[in-house]
Amino acid sequence: MPNFQIPQVQKVAIVQKTGGTIEIQKDYPVRQQNQLAPGECLIKMEASGCCHTDLHAAIGDWPIAPMTPLIGGHEGVGIVVAIGSNTNASPVQLGDRVGIKWLADSCLNCEDCRKGREQNCASAKLSGYTVDGTFAEYAVSYVNHVTPIPEGFPSDAAASILCAGVTVYRAIKYSQTSAGDWIVLPGAGGGLGHLAVQYARARGLRVIAIDSGAEKKKLTLSLGAEVWIDFKESKDIVADVRLATGGYGAHSAVVTAAHSSGYTQALDYLRPGATLMAVGLPGTSTLNASIFFTVFKSISILGSYVGNRQDAREALDLAARGKVKVHFITKDLKELQNVYDGMAAGKVAGRVVFDLKK
């Protein structure tokens, strides 16, 4: 059995209070093996993706407040270097390469967990939000919820699949669509959106990408989107979607953009019997839906919140087989605040992954 040397201190990116700036601390304590509770494991991080949710956690603008001080991050990949004593039947072993997701832990015994909705567990722990996350050299997680990373799949490429990939994969999986159907993806050029384009294409769907800017247009079309609509240039997005779909409208929309307008427009360009998948979280905004036409058109509106353990394995499998590729740039953890600033300004295309092996 491997014997790992675990240091006493490490480098982390931490925010002391919501709305504060990121601090890089180089002497933050590392939890030792004898400090781990049963079911916990210590992971030596190799890579961590950066998600828009991490920005929300740092700002504190969601209805559910994050803990503070907080080490953010929930798209981490690394090596298991310690497991808590008296852990029963651990599905992972020392030396395994695993991923940490948004859903850090759940009870696995409640109705939601038994029905595969672990993310809705009342006892759920959330990485980088209610427990410390992956913007660190070492992170504590839970043996029953870390996800095995397919052999040969690079850690930096796998990182963003653990949240962005899983989230859009599940939304498309439950979008009630079939091969050949039209799906609209508002926010298609972003971190979630560019993965949604690929997962949709892997299921044989025809993609209408909505976003703005030449770079995002080039990206989404290169990934297989058939139609591009620039929301800043379009005079009528609803009419443009209807035109692209022969006048009928789309079969589904998976809204990853964190703006309420993406939802309101979707209800107008969907065809009868279509499904609106709500993914993006625009803070305290509400969905203004016509009850009459929602009923009259038999529109289904479904919230899709990250994914369960099986969704994560399926999403990783597609990516490991080359069906989905994360477009990312690698940065040093010290650049986290600059990345947040870029996200807030809408200037980040694809994903950012922090190299934690340095």
C-alpha positions as CSV (number, residue, x, y, z in Angstrom):
1,M,0.0,0.0,0.0
2,P,1.4,3.4,-0.9
3,N,2.8,5.5,1.9
4,F,2.4,9.2,1.2
5,Q,4.3,12.0,3.0
6,I,1.8,14.7,3.9
7,P,3.1,18.2,4.7
8,Q,1.8,20.2,7.6
9,V,1.0,23.3,5.5
10,Q,-0.1,24.1,2.0
11,K,-1.0,26.9,-0.4
12,V,-4.7,27.8,-0.7
13,A,-6.8,30.5,-2.3
14,I,-9.2,31.8,0.4
15,V,-11.8,34.5,0.8
16,Q,-12.3,35.7,4.3
17,K,-15.8,37.2,3.8
18,T,-18.3,37.4,1.0
19,G,-17.5,40.3,-1.3
20,G,-13.8,40.2,-0.3
21,T,-10.8,39.7,-2.5
22,I,-9.0,36.4,-2.9
23,E,-6.0,35.8,-0.6
24,I,-3.3,33.4,-1.4
25,Q,-2.1,31.8,1.8
26,K,1.0,29.6,1.8
27,D,0.9,28.3,5.4
28,Y,-2.6,27.0,5.6
29,P,-2.8,23.8,7.7
30,V,-3.2,20.4,6.0
31,R,-5.6,18.0,7.7
32,Q,-3.5,14.9,8.7
33,Q,-4.7,11.3,8.5
34,N,-5.5,11.1,12.2
35,Q,-7.6,14.2,11.9
36,L,-9.9,12.7,9.2
37,A,-13.3,11.5,10.2
38,P,-14.6,8.0,9.1
39,G,-15.7,8.4,5.5
40,E,-13.4,11.3,4.8
41,C,-10.3,11.2,2.5
42,L,-7.5,13.6,1.8
43,I,-6.7,14.3,-1.8
44,K,-3.5,15.8,-3.2
45,M,-4.8,18.1,-5.9
46,E,-3.5,18.1,-9.4
47,A,-6.0,20.4,-11.2
48,S,-9.1,22.4,-10.4
49,G,-11.5,24.0,-12.8
50,C,-13.1,27.4,-12.1
51,C,-16.8,27.7,-12.3
52,H,-19.1,30.7,-12.3
53,T,-20.6,29.3,-9.1
54,D,-17.2,29.9,-7.5
55,L,-17.6,33.6,-8.3
56,H,-21.1,33.6,-6.8
57,A,-19.7,32.0,-3.7
58,A,-17.0,34.7,-3.4
59,I,-19.4,37.5,-4.0
60,G,-22.2,36.0,-1.9
61,D,-25.1,37.1,-4.1
62,W,-27.1,33.9,-4.0
63,P,-30.1,33.4,-1.7
64,I,-28.2,30.7,0.1
65,A,-25.2,32.1,1.8
66,P,-21.8,30.3,1.6
67,M,-19.7,29.7,4.7
68,T,-16.8,32.0,5.4
69,P,-13.9,32.0,5.5
70,L,-14.0,29.8,2.4
71,I,-11.7,27.9,0.1
72,G,-13.7,27.8,-3.1
73,G,-13.6,25.3,-6.0
74,H,-15.5,22.2,-6.9
75,E,-14.0,20.8,-10.1
76,G,-10.9,19.1,-8.6
77,V,-8.9,16.1,-9.6
78,G,-6.1,14.5,-7.5
79,I,-4.7,11.5,-5.8
80,V,-6.1,10.0,-2.6
81,V,-3.3,10.1,-0.1
82,A,-5.1,9.4,3.2
83,I,-8.4,7.9,4.3
84,G,-10.0,8.4,7.7
85,S,-9.7,5.6,10.2
86,N,-12.6,3.2,10.7
87,T,-14.0,4.0,7.2
88,N,-16.2,1.1,6.2
89,A,-15.9,-0.5,2.8
90,S,-14.3,2.5,1.1
91,P,-14.9,2.4,-2.7
92,V,-11.6,4.2,-3.2
93,Q,-8.1,3.3,-2.1
94,L,-4.8,5.1,-1.5
95,G,-3.3,6.1,-4.8
96,D,-6.5,6.3,-6.7
97,R,-7.1,9.3,-9.0
98,V,-10.5,10.8,-8.2
99,G,-12.6,13.9,-8.8
100,I,-14.3,16.2,-6.3
101,K,-17.6,17.6,-7.5
102,W,-20.0,20.3,-6.3
103,L,-21.9,17.6,-4.4
104,A,-19.3,16.7,-1.8
105,D,-21.4,14.4,0.3
106,S,-25.0,13.2,1.0
107,C,-26.6,10.8,3.5
108,L,-27.3,8.1,0.8
109,N,-30.3,7.0,3.0
110,C,-33.1,9.6,2.5
111,E,-35.8,9.3,-0.2
112,D,-33.9,11.8,-2.5
113,C,-30.7,9.8,-2.3
114,R,-32.4,6.5,-2.8
115,K,-34.1,7.8,-5.9
116,G,-30.8,9.1,-7.4
117,R,-31.4,12.7,-6.5
118,E,-28.4,12.9,-4.1
119,Q,-27.9,16.5,-5.0
120,N,-31.3,17.3,-3.4
121,C,-30.4,15.6,-0.1
122,A,-31.3,17.8,2.9
123,S,-27.9,16.8,4.4
124,A,-25.9,17.5,1.3
125,K,-22.5,19.1,1.6
126,L,-21.3,21.4,-1.2
127,S,-17.7,21.7,-2.2
128,G,-16.4,25.2,-2.1
129,Y,-19.7,26.5,-0.6
130,T,-20.7,24.8,2.6
131,V,-17.3,22.9,3.0
132,D,-13.9,23.9,1.7
133,G,-13.2,23.1,-1.9
134,T,-10.4,22.5,-4.4
135,F,-8.5,25.8,-4.7
136,A,-5.8,24.2,-2.6
137,E,-2.9,21.8,-2.8
138,Y,-4.8,19.4,-0.5
139,A,-8.5,19.0,-0.1
140,V,-10.7,16.9,2.1
141,S,-13.6,15.0,0.6
142,Y,-15.7,11.9,1.1
143,V,-15.0,8.4,-0.1
144,N,-18.6,7.7,-1.2
145,H,-18.9,10.7,-3.4
146,V,-15.5,11.2,-5.1
147,T,-15.6,10.1,-8.7
148,P,-13.0,7.7,-10.2
149,I,-11.2,9.3,-13.2
150,P,-10.9,7.1,-16.3
151,E,-7.4,5.9,-16.9
152,G,-5.5,7.9,-19.4
153,F,-7.8,10.9,-19.2
154,P,-5.7,14.0,-18.2
155,S,-6.5,15.6,-14.9
156,D,-6.8,19.1,-16.3
157,A,-9.2,18.0,-19.0
158,A,-11.3,16.0,-16.5
159,A,-11.6,18.8,-14.0
160,S,-14.3,20.8,-15.7
161,I,-16.3,17.7,-16.6
162,L,-17.0,17.3,-12.8
163,C,-19.3,20.2,-12.7
164,A,-19.9,22.0,-16.0
165,G,-19.9,18.7,-17.9
166,V,-22.1,16.8,-15.4
167,T,-24.5,19.6,-15.1
168,V,-25.2,20.0,-18.9
169,Y,-25.0,16.3,-19.5
170,R,-27.8,15.6,-17.0
171,A,-29.9,18.5,-18.3
172,I,-29.7,17.2,-21.9
173,K,-30.2,13.6,-20.7
174,Y,-33.6,14.6,-19.2
175,S,-34.6,17.1,-21.9
176,Q,-37.1,14.7,-23.4
177,T,-35.4,14.9,-26.8
178,S,-34.6,12.4,-29.5
179,A,-31.9,12.2,-32.2
180,G,-32.7,14.8,-34.9
181,D,-34.6,17.2,-32.6
182,W,-33.7,20.8,-32.3
183,I,-32.2,22.1,-29.0
184,V,-31.4,25.7,-28.2
185,L,-28.5,26.5,-26.0
186,P,-28.5,30.1,-24.6
187,G,-25.0,30.8,-23.3
188,A,-23.5,28.3,-25.7
189,G,-20.1,29.8,-25.8
190,G,-19.5,29.8,-22.1
191,G,-18.0,27.2,-19.8
192,L,-21.1,25.1,-19.5
193,G,-22.5,26.0,-22.9
194,H,-19.6,24.8,-25.0
195,L,-19.8,21.4,-23.3
196,A,-23.6,21.4,-23.8
197,V,-23.1,21.8,-27.5
198,Q,-20.9,18.7,-27.6
199,Y,-23.1,16.5,-25.3
200,A,-26.1,17.5,-27.4
201,R,-24.3,16.5,-30.6
202,A,-23.2,13.2,-29.0
203,R,-26.9,12.5,-28.6
204,G,-27.7,13.3,-32.2
205,L,-29.4,16.6,-31.5
206,R,-29.4,19.6,-33.8
207,V,-28.0,22.7,-32.0
208,I,-28.9,26.3,-32.1
209,A,-26.3,28.3,-30.2
210,I,-27.1,31.6,-28.7
211,D,-24.4,33.9,-27.4
212,S,-22.4,36.9,-28.4
213,G,-19.0,37.7,-29.9
214,A,-16.8,36.4,-32.8
215,E,-14.7,34.1,-30.5
216,K,-17.8,32.3,-29.1
217,K,-19.3,32.1,-32.6
218,K,-16.2,30.4,-33.9
219,L,-16.0,28.0,-30.9
220,T,-19.7,26.9,-31.0
221,L,-19.8,26.3,-34.8
222,S,-16.5,24.4,-34.6
223,L,-18.1,22.1,-32.0
224,G,-21.0,21.2,-34.2
225,A,-23.7,23.9,-33.7
226,E,-25.7,24.2,-36.9
227,V,-27.1,27.7,-36.2
228,W,-25.5,30.7,-34.5
229,I,-27.6,33.6,-33.1
230,D,-25.8,36.6,-31.6
231,F,-28.2,38.0,-29.0
232,K,-26.6,41.5,-29.3
233,E,-27.1,41.6,-33.1
234,S,-30.4,39.8,-33.5
235,K,-33.4,41.9,-33.8
236,D,-35.8,39.1,-32.9
237,I,-34.3,36.0,-31.3
238,V,-37.7,34.2,-31.2
239,A,-38.2,34.8,-34.9
240,D,-34.6,33.6,-35.7
241,V,-35.1,30.3,-33.8
242,R,-38.4,29.7,-35.5
243,L,-36.9,30.4,-38.9
244,A,-34.1,27.9,-38.3
245,T,-36.6,25.2,-37.3
246,G,-38.9,25.6,-40.2
247,G,-41.3,27.8,-38.3
248,Y,-42.2,25.2,-35.7
249,G,-39.8,26.2,-32.9
250,A,-37.3,24.0,-31.0
251,H,-38.0,20.8,-29.2
252,S,-36.0,21.9,-26.1
253,A,-33.9,24.6,-24.6
254,V,-31.2,24.1,-22.0
255,V,-30.6,27.6,-20.6
256,T,-27.1,27.8,-19.1
257,A,-26.9,31.6,-19.2
258,A,-27.4,33.2,-15.8
259,H,-29.8,35.8,-17.2
260,S,-33.6,35.7,-16.8
261,S,-34.1,36.9,-20.4
262,G,-32.8,33.5,-21.6
263,Y,-35.7,31.8,-19.9
264,T,-38.5,34.2,-21.0
265,Q,-37.5,34.1,-24.6
266,A,-37.3,30.3,-24.6
267,L,-40.9,29.9,-23.7
268,D,-41.8,31.8,-26.8
269,Y,-39.6,29.9,-29.3
270,L,-40.3,26.4,-28.1
271,R,-42.8,24.3,-30.1
272,P,-45.8,22.6,-28.5
273,G,-44.8,19.7,-26.3
274,A,-41.3,21.1,-25.8
275,T,-39.2,21.1,-22.7
276,L,-37.4,24.0,-21.0
277,M,-34.5,22.9,-18.9
278,A,-33.5,25.5,-16.3
279,V,-29.8,25.3,-15.4
280,G,-28.3,28.8,-15.2
281,L,-28.9,30.5,-11.9
282,P,-29.7,34.3,-12.3
283,G,-29.6,35.0,-8.5
284,T,-33.0,36.3,-7.2
285,S,-34.7,36.7,-10.6
286,T,-38.0,35.0,-11.3
287,L,-39.4,33.2,-14.3
288,N,-42.2,35.1,-15.9
289,A,-44.2,32.4,-17.7
290,S,-47.6,32.7,-19.3
291,I,-49.6,30.1,-17.5
292,F,-52.1,30.0,-20.3
293,F,-49.6,29.4,-23.1
294,T,-47.5,27.0,-21.0
295,V,-50.6,24.9,-20.6
296,F,-51.9,25.5,-24.1
297,K,-48.6,24.5,-25.7
298,S,-48.0,21.6,-23.2
299,I,-44.6,23.0,-22.3
300,S,-42.6,21.3,-19.6
301,I,-40.4,23.4,-17.4
302,L,-37.8,21.4,-15.4
303,G,-35.1,22.5,-13.1
304,S,-31.9,20.5,-13.5
305,Y,-29.4,20.9,-10.7
306,V,-25.9,19.4,-11.2
307,G,-26.0,15.6,-11.3
308,N,-25.7,12.4,-9.3
309,R,-22.8,10.0,-9.0
310,Q,-23.9,8.0,-12.1
311,D,-24.3,11.1,-14.2
312,A,-20.7,12.0,-13.4
313,R,-19.4,8.6,-14.5
314,E,-21.4,8.8,-17.7
315,A,-20.3,12.4,-18.5
316,L,-16.6,11.5,-17.8
317,D,-16.9,8.4,-20.0
318,L,-18.0,10.3,-23.0
319,A,-15.2,12.8,-22.5
320,A,-12.6,10.2,-22.0
321,R,-13.6,8.5,-25.3
322,G,-13.1,11.8,-27.1
323,K,-16.8,12.6,-27.7
324,V,-16.5,15.8,-25.6
325,K,-13.5,18.0,-25.3
326,V,-13.1,20.8,-22.7
327,H,-11.7,24.0,-24.2
328,F,-9.7,25.5,-21.4
329,I,-6.7,27.5,-20.6
330,T,-4.4,26.7,-17.7
331,K,-3.5,29.3,-15.1
332,D,-1.7,29.5,-11.8
333,L,-3.9,29.7,-8.6
334,K,-2.5,33.1,-7.8
335,E,-4.5,34.4,-10.8
336,L,-7.9,33.4,-9.4
337,Q,-9.0,37.0,-8.6
338,N,-8.2,38.1,-12.2
339,V,-10.2,35.1,-13.5
340,Y,-13.2,36.1,-11.4
341,D,-12.9,39.7,-12.7
342,G,-13.0,38.3,-16.3
343,M,-16.0,36.1,-15.5
344,A,-17.9,39.0,-14.1
345,A,-17.2,41.0,-17.3
346,G,-18.3,38.1,-19.5
347,K,-14.9,37.8,-21.1
348,V,-14.1,34.2,-20.4
349,A,-14.8,31.8,-23.2
350,G,-14.6,28.1,-22.4
351,R,-13.1,27.1,-19.1
352,V,-10.1,28.0,-16.8
353,V,-8.2,25.3,-15.0
354,F,-5.7,25.9,-12.3
355,D,-2.5,23.7,-12.3
356,L,-2.1,22.7,-8.7
357,K,0.9,20.4,-9.2
358,K,3.4,23.3,-9.3
